[in-house]
């Protein structure tokens, strides 16, 4: 479907854009609509960043390395 056809199907409104994004997130991440609407923008950004080239690891590969896990464990040890 072209971008123009998608815009016609969902409209150019906030709701239309949100419906498009919810559908894409469902396909990419397997999230239900409820999970999408419960997620904060920051959670969605973090998950998509980890799945893409930005990655969660320090090297940008998307993989979490041992140093990253150790740092997370140290930060969360007392909290």
C-alpha positions as CSV (number, residue, x, y, z in Angstrom):
1,X,0.0,0.0,0.0
2,X,1.4,3.4,-0.9
3,X,1.8,6.2,1.6
4,X,-1.1,8.0,-0.1
5,X,-3.4,5.0,0.2
6,X,-2.4,4.5,3.8
7,X,-3.2,8.2,4.5
8,X,-6.6,7.7,2.9
9,X,-7.4,4.6,4.9
10,X,-6.4,6.0,8.3
11,X,-6.8,9.7,7.6
12,X,-4.2,12.4,8.4
13,X,-5.4,12.8,12.0
14,X,-3.6,11.8,15.2
15,X,-5.8,8.7,15.5
16,X,-5.0,7.7,12.0
17,X,-1.3,8.1,12.6
18,X,-1.5,6.2,15.9
19,X,-3.4,3.4,14.2
20,X,-0.7,3.1,11.6
21,X,2.1,3.0,14.2
22,X,0.2,0.5,16.4
23,X,-0.2,-1.8,13.4
24,X,3.5,-1.5,12.5
25,X,4.6,-2.2,16.1
26,X,2.2,-5.2,16.2
27,X,3.9,-6.6,13.1
28,X,7.5,-5.7,14.1
29,X,7.4,-6.5,17.8
30,X,4.3,-8.8,18.2
31,X,2.7,-6.4,20.6
32,X,-1.0,-6.4,21.1
33,X,-2.9,-3.1,20.7
34,X,-3.3,-3.0,24.6
35,X,0.5,-3.4,25.0
36,X,1.1,-0.6,22.5
37,X,-1.3,1.8,24.2
38,X,0.2,1.0,27.7
39,X,3.7,1.7,26.6
40,X,5.3,5.2,27.1
41,X,7.0,6.8,24.1
42,X,10.3,6.3,25.9
43,X,9.6,2.5,26.2
44,X,8.7,2.3,22.6
45,X,11.9,4.2,21.6
46,X,14.1,1.9,23.8
47,X,12.6,-1.3,22.3
48,X,12.9,-0.1,18.8
49,X,16.4,1.3,19.4
50,X,17.5,-2.1,20.8
51,X,16.0,-3.9,17.8
52,X,17.6,-1.5,15.3
53,X,21.1,-0.3,14.6
54,X,21.2,1.9,17.7
55,X,21.3,-1.2,19.9
56,X,21.4,-1.5,23.6
57,X,25.1,-2.4,23.8
58,X,27.8,0.2,23.9
59,X,29.1,-0.8,20.5
60,X,25.9,0.0,18.5
61,X,25.5,-3.6,17.4
62,X,22.2,-4.1,19.1
63,X,23.6,-6.8,21.4
64,X,23.9,-6.3,25.1
65,X,27.4,-7.1,26.2
66,X,28.6,-8.3,29.6
67,X,29.9,-4.8,30.6
68,X,26.4,-3.3,29.9
69,X,24.7,-6.0,32.0
70,X,27.2,-5.5,34.8
71,X,26.7,-1.8,34.8
72,X,22.9,-2.3,35.0
73,X,23.2,-4.7,37.8
74,X,25.5,-2.3,39.8
75,X,23.1,0.6,39.3
76,X,20.1,-1.5,40.4
77,X,21.8,-3.3,43.2
78,X,20.5,-0.8,45.8
79,X,17.3,0.4,44.2
